[in-house]
Amino acid sequence: NEHGLKAKGITGKLWGEAVKGSISHTGDLTRIQLGAKLAVKTLAKRYPSDLWKKINGDSQTTLWVDVPDKSLAGGGKTTLTLKSNLQGVAIDLPQPIGKLKNKNSALEITTNLEQEILRVGFLYADKLRGIALFKKNKLDKMLFDRANLHLGMSRSSLPKNKGLKLSGHLATLNIDQWQQALIANNGGAVPSSDLNQLDL
């Protein structure tokens, strides 16, 4: 109607996973809210990176898609926000990032839907924040380009070079554990080439 699009009890699929949700209109945007149990392997298949090798499981998630009214006329950007407590997801990395499957750790991911690139910002509990960039290749598939994993909650930005940057401030870091984790992730005798920049 003249006040926008509204709906309740929506069912469907997102990236092959069953979802339930609703549509509402507030101010100058339409919000689509979806709930789903999202598997890590689904995200890994859609956005390939060696980083997924250390993460497994699935967790209940809530997804908001905000579509500004002016985007229909070619202005404004559609924003996607995903939140989860990661219950059911294990992260096989040393502290302060690693977690057990039965533990809760709040995760928030935000991005704007664009055609050729995908910029993803994320907050992980009170331990980590960061930003990642994916670029579309000639086969029309989004591939990992670069990211900054920033320990702590101060501002982070994309690194200048391709690959993975680990930055931030912390009292202690077990270098041996991280080196072993990265070697295992690469399946060889040297640390994974994904992590090629340090600023700690």
Beta strands, then each sheet from edge to edge (+ up, - down):
strand 1: 7-14
strand 2: 17-26
strand 3: 29-39
strand 4: 55-68
strand 5: 79-84
strand 6: 89-91
strand 7: 107-112
strand 8: 117-124
strand 9: 128-136
strand 10: 142-151
strand 11: 163-168
strand 12: 195-199
sheet 1: 1+ 2- 3+ 4- 5+ 7- 8+ 9- 10+ 11+ 12+
sheet 2: 1+ 2- 3+ 4- 6+
end
